[in-house]
Amino acid sequence: MNAFLKGAALALAVLFSTAAFAEMKVNINEADAETLSSQLTGVGQSRAMAIIEHRETHGAFQTVDELTAVSGIGDSTLDANRDRLAVD
């Protein structure tokens, strides 16, 4: 395979893998701390643990908007992640 075809194949592979990644939803009622912190913008390990603690204490989130009840999660963090969040 010549260099052009190898480059084109690599570009397509990256494009499709990025598109698939962008469509993945993070279920905030099931995700572990590692998933929450690695997949969500502005959510590190301590905020991920706070999300888990909140759902264990208060039960499952009914809507993604309820995420702002977690200490350290505000409207800007919610808005930055809204398209990637799911509750079911």
HELIX and SHEET records of a PDB file:
HELIX    1   1 ALA A    3  GLU A   23  1                                  21    
HELIX    2   2 ALA A   33  GLN A   39  1                                   7    
HELIX    3   3 GLN A   45  HIS A   58  1                                  14    
HELIX    4   4 VAL A   64  ALA A   69  5                                   6    
HELIX    5   5 ASP A   75  ASN A   81  1                                   7    
HELIX    6   6 ARG A   82  ARG A   84  5                                   3    
SHEET    1   A 2 VAL A  26  ASN A  27  0                                        
SHEET    2   A 2 LEU A  85  ALA A  86  1                                        
END                                                                             
